[in-house]
Amino acid sequence: MEGLWVLGVLLIFLLPCPVGSQSSSISDQRWWTDPNETPAQHQAARATQEQRADGAQEGLPPQPRCVRCCPPPEKHFYPQYQPVPQINMTILKGEKGDRGERGMQGKFGKTGVAGSRGHAGPKGQKGSMGAPGERCKSHYAAFSVGRKKPLHSNDYYQTLIFDTEFVNLYEHFNMFTGKFYCYIPGIYYFSLNVHTWNQKETYLHIMRNGAEVVILYAQVSDRSIMQSQSVMLELKEQDEVWVRLYKGERENAVFSDEYDTYITFSGHLIKYSGDP
């Protein structure tokens, strides 16, 4: 913009003047300008020269005045660069803070390869004696019964009913049904003793749950004798054992009287097999 302003001043000086050399000299004094002065100073100096020229040229026709056609130059202000101080945060270490709360447990990783077995450690000291344990539980089952009345066969099988009780532990033998009921599983021993009737056959079975297990048999004879049978059975809970007299296809009977006991049936537990 300063270049345009100077160019305008030069063009004014080059324009032809209608007045003679006097006006040319006045014009030179009027339009001379210091390029280093400000616009305000230039306008003040210009007004002073015009007043002088008007006083010197009274009676002359008025001259056209020069009007500035260019705006004053704009001043640009650029911010001065100021360096920003840099702080090394690694050297500013404060005090150790409080421990934070424990976070949530993460996912379990894959199982690693089993390591080698370590060396055996030294033998430890002997520990103190522990509290006494519970007493070993024992299981018992036993019975022994007798009959003082004789029994003859008929058209049906008959259960041998006993009327005398010698031993009946925990009432496992039912005197009304003539059967032993197993409440404790295990191995049992059973024995049967009868007195035969002369001139009659003796034919009985020791039964388990409706099945014949062993037979007690005596042939017809002129005299009576004592006959016995025994067996060991492995029973489960709720098994039943009893004595059965064979039906009347043959003359079959057992002898006894009210003064002596000739018929006995006994059994007891040998080994409990409930626990593994």
C-alpha positions as CSV (number, residue, x, y, z in Angstrom):
1,M,0.0,0.0,0.0
2,E,2.9,2.4,0.7
3,G,4.1,1.9,-3.0
4,L,0.7,2.9,-4.3
5,W,0.7,6.0,-2.2
6,V,4.1,7.1,-3.5
7,L,3.0,6.4,-7.1
8,G,0.1,8.8,-6.6
9,V,2.3,11.5,-5.4
10,L,4.6,11.2,-8.4
11,L,1.7,11.4,-10.8
12,I,0.6,14.7,-9.2
13,F,4.1,16.1,-9.8
14,L,4.1,15.0,-13.5
15,L,0.6,16.7,-14.3
16,P,0.9,20.0,-16.3
17,C,0.3,23.2,-14.4
18,P,-1.8,26.0,-16.1
19,V,0.1,28.8,-14.4
20,G,3.6,29.7,-15.2
21,S,6.8,29.0,-13.5
22,Q,5.6,30.7,-10.3
23,S,2.8,28.3,-10.0
24,S,5.1,25.4,-10.8
25,S,7.4,26.5,-8.0
26,I,4.4,26.8,-5.7
27,S,3.1,23.5,-6.8
28,D,6.5,21.9,-6.1
29,Q,6.5,23.5,-2.6
30,R,2.8,22.5,-2.2
31,W,3.0,18.8,-3.1
32,W,6.5,17.9,-1.8
33,T,6.1,15.2,0.8
34,D,8.5,13.3,3.1
35,P,7.9,9.6,2.5
36,N,8.8,8.9,6.2
37,E,6.1,11.2,7.7
38,T,2.8,9.8,8.9
39,P,-0.5,10.7,7.0
40,A,-1.5,13.1,9.8
41,Q,1.7,15.0,9.5
42,H,1.4,15.1,5.8
43,Q,-2.1,16.5,5.9
44,A,-1.0,19.2,8.4
45,A,2.0,20.3,6.3
46,R,-0.2,20.3,3.2
47,A,-2.8,22.6,4.8
48,T,0.0,25.1,5.8
49,Q,1.4,25.2,2.3
50,E,-2.1,25.8,0.8
51,Q,-2.6,28.8,3.1
52,R,0.7,30.3,2.0
53,A,-0.1,29.7,-1.6
54,D,-3.5,31.3,-1.2
55,G,-2.0,34.4,0.3
56,A,0.7,34.7,-2.4
57,Q,-1.7,34.2,-5.3
58,E,-4.6,36.5,-4.4
59,G,-6.5,37.6,-7.4
60,L,-5.7,34.4,-9.3
61,P,-8.4,31.9,-10.1
62,P,-8.7,29.0,-7.5
63,Q,-6.7,25.9,-8.2
64,P,-8.0,22.4,-7.8
65,R,-6.9,20.7,-4.6
66,C,-5.3,17.3,-4.5
67,V,-7.4,14.7,-2.6
68,R,-5.7,11.5,-1.3
69,C,-7.0,8.6,-3.2
70,C,-5.3,5.7,-1.4
71,P,-6.2,4.6,2.2
72,P,-3.4,4.7,4.8
73,P,-1.3,1.5,4.9
74,E,-2.6,-1.2,7.3
75,K,-0.3,-2.3,10.0
76,H,0.0,-6.0,10.6
77,F,0.9,-7.3,14.0
78,Y,2.3,-10.8,14.3
79,P,2.4,-12.4,17.7
80,Q,5.8,-12.9,19.0
81,Y,6.7,-16.5,19.5
82,Q,7.3,-17.4,23.1
83,P,8.7,-20.9,23.9
84,V,6.6,-23.0,26.3
85,P,8.6,-24.5,29.1
86,Q,8.6,-28.3,29.1
87,I,8.4,-30.2,32.4
88,N,9.9,-33.7,32.7
89,M,7.1,-35.6,34.6
90,T,9.3,-38.5,35.3
91,I,11.3,-36.6,37.9
92,L,8.2,-35.4,39.7
93,K,7.5,-38.5,41.9
94,G,5.0,-38.1,44.7
95,E,4.3,-40.2,47.8
96,K,3.0,-43.7,47.4
97,G,-0.8,-43.8,47.4
98,D,-3.2,-46.1,49.3
99,R,-3.7,-49.7,48.1
100,G,-6.8,-49.9,45.9
101,E,-9.6,-52.5,46.2
102,R,-9.1,-55.9,44.9
103,G,-10.4,-56.4,41.3
104,M,-12.6,-59.3,40.0
105,Q,-11.1,-62.6,39.5
106,G,-10.0,-63.3,35.9
107,K,-10.7,-66.3,33.8
108,F,-8.9,-69.5,34.5
109,G,-6.1,-70.3,32.1
110,K,-5.4,-73.6,30.4
111,T,-4.0,-76.4,32.5
112,G,-0.3,-76.6,32.2
113,V,1.9,-79.6,31.8
114,A,2.4,-81.6,35.0
115,G,5.8,-81.0,36.5
116,S,8.3,-83.6,37.7
117,R,7.9,-85.1,41.1
118,G,9.8,-83.3,43.8
119,H,12.2,-84.8,46.3
120,A,10.8,-86.4,49.4
121,G,10.8,-84.1,52.4
122,P,12.1,-85.0,55.8
123,K,10.0,-87.2,58.1
124,G,7.6,-85.2,60.3
125,Q,7.2,-85.4,64.0
126,K,4.8,-87.8,65.6
127,G,1.3,-86.3,66.0
128,S,-0.7,-86.3,69.2
129,M,-3.1,-89.0,70.0
130,G,-6.6,-88.5,68.6
131,A,-9.9,-88.7,70.3
132,P,-11.3,-92.2,70.9
133,G,-13.6,-93.4,68.1
134,E,-17.1,-94.9,68.4
135,R,-17.5,-98.4,69.6
136,C,-17.7,-101.0,66.9
137,K,-21.3,-101.9,66.3
138,S,-22.1,-105.5,66.8
139,H,-25.1,-107.3,65.2
140,Y,-26.8,-110.2,66.7
141,A,-29.7,-112.5,65.7
142,A,-30.5,-115.8,67.3
143,F,-33.5,-118.0,68.2
144,S,-34.3,-121.5,69.5
145,V,-37.9,-122.8,69.8
146,G,-39.5,-126.3,70.5
147,R,-42.7,-128.2,70.1
148,K,-44.4,-130.5,72.6
149,K,-47.3,-131.8,70.4
150,P,-47.1,-134.4,67.7
151,L,-48.2,-133.6,64.1
152,H,-49.7,-135.9,61.4
153,S,-49.8,-135.1,57.7
154,N,-53.0,-134.4,55.8
155,D,-53.9,-133.4,52.2
156,Y,-52.0,-130.1,52.3
157,Y,-48.5,-128.9,53.2
158,Q,-48.3,-127.8,56.8
159,T,-46.0,-125.3,58.5
160,L,-44.5,-126.6,61.7
161,I,-45.7,-124.4,64.5
162,F,-43.8,-124.2,67.7
163,D,-45.2,-123.7,71.2
164,T,-42.1,-123.3,73.3
165,E,-39.7,-120.4,73.2
166,F,-36.1,-120.9,74.5
167,V,-34.3,-117.9,72.9
168,N,-35.8,-115.3,70.6
169,L,-33.5,-112.3,70.4
170,Y,-35.2,-109.1,69.3
171,E,-38.3,-111.3,68.4
172,H,-37.1,-112.1,65.0
173,F,-38.9,-115.5,65.1
174,N,-42.6,-115.2,64.9
175,M,-44.3,-117.8,67.2
176,F,-47.7,-117.4,65.5
177,T,-46.6,-118.0,61.9
178,G,-43.7,-120.4,62.8
179,K,-41.3,-118.4,60.6
180,F,-37.9,-116.6,61.2
181,Y,-37.7,-113.1,59.5
182,C,-34.3,-111.8,58.6
183,Y,-33.8,-108.2,59.7
184,I,-30.0,-108.3,59.6
185,P,-28.5,-109.6,56.4
186,G,-25.7,-112.0,56.7
187,I,-24.8,-115.7,57.0
188,Y,-26.9,-117.8,59.3
189,Y,-26.7,-121.3,60.7
190,F,-30.0,-123.4,61.1
191,S,-30.6,-126.8,62.7
192,L,-33.7,-129.0,63.0
193,N,-34.2,-132.0,65.4
194,V,-37.3,-134.3,65.4
195,H,-38.4,-137.6,66.9
196,T,-39.8,-140.1,64.4
197,W,-42.9,-142.1,64.8
198,N,-42.6,-145.9,64.7
199,Q,-44.3,-147.5,61.7
200,K,-44.5,-144.1,60.0
201,E,-42.4,-142.1,57.6
202,T,-40.8,-138.7,58.6
203,Y,-40.6,-136.2,55.7
204,L,-39.9,-132.5,56.3
205,H,-38.1,-129.6,54.5
206,I,-36.3,-126.5,55.7
207,M,-37.8,-123.7,53.5
208,R,-36.5,-120.3,52.4
209,N,-39.0,-117.9,50.8
210,G,-41.2,-120.7,49.5
211,A,-38.3,-122.8,48.1
212,E,-37.1,-126.1,49.5
213,V,-33.5,-125.9,50.8
214,V,-32.8,-129.2,52.6
215,I,-34.8,-132.3,53.6
216,L,-35.1,-134.2,56.8
217,Y,-36.2,-137.8,56.1
218,A,-36.6,-141.1,58.0
219,Q,-37.9,-144.4,56.6
220,V,-40.7,-146.4,58.2
221,S,-39.3,-148.5,61.1
222,D,-40.5,-150.6,64.0
223,R,-38.9,-148.2,66.5
224,S,-38.7,-144.4,66.7
225,I,-35.4,-142.5,66.6
226,M,-34.1,-138.9,66.8
227,Q,-33.3,-137.4,63.4
228,S,-31.5,-134.0,62.7
229,Q,-30.6,-131.7,59.8
230,S,-28.6,-128.5,59.6
231,V,-27.6,-125.9,57.0
232,M,-25.9,-122.5,56.6
233,L,-27.7,-119.9,54.5
234,E,-26.8,-116.4,53.3
235,L,-29.9,-114.3,53.9
236,K,-31.0,-110.9,52.7
237,E,-33.2,-108.5,54.6
238,Q,-36.8,-109.7,54.7
239,D,-36.0,-113.3,53.8
240,E,-38.1,-116.0,55.6
241,V,-37.0,-119.4,56.9
242,W,-39.4,-122.1,58.3
243,V,-40.1,-125.9,58.5
244,R,-42.7,-127.6,56.4
245,L,-44.3,-131.0,56.8
246,Y,-44.9,-132.9,53.6
247,K,-48.5,-133.5,52.5
248,G,-50.5,-136.8,53.0
249,E,-49.5,-138.9,50.0
250,R,-47.6,-141.0,52.6
251,E,-48.2,-141.7,56.2
252,N,-46.0,-138.9,57.6
253,A,-45.7,-137.7,61.2
254,V,-43.4,-136.4,63.9
255,F,-43.6,-137.5,67.6
256,S,-43.7,-135.4,70.8
257,D,-45.6,-135.2,74.1
258,E,-46.5,-132.6,76.7
259,Y,-43.9,-133.9,79.2
260,D,-40.8,-133.6,77.0
261,T,-39.7,-131.5,74.0
262,Y,-38.8,-133.8,71.1
263,I,-38.8,-131.2,68.3
264,T,-36.5,-128.2,68.2
265,F,-35.6,-125.6,65.5
266,S,-32.7,-123.1,66.1
267,G,-30.7,-120.5,64.1
268,H,-28.2,-117.7,64.7
269,L,-26.2,-115.1,62.8
270,I,-22.6,-116.0,62.0
271,K,-21.4,-113.0,59.9
272,Y,-23.0,-109.7,59.2
273,S,-22.8,-108.7,55.5
274,G,-24.8,-105.4,55.4
275,D,-21.8,-103.0,55.3
276,P,-19.2,-103.1,52.4
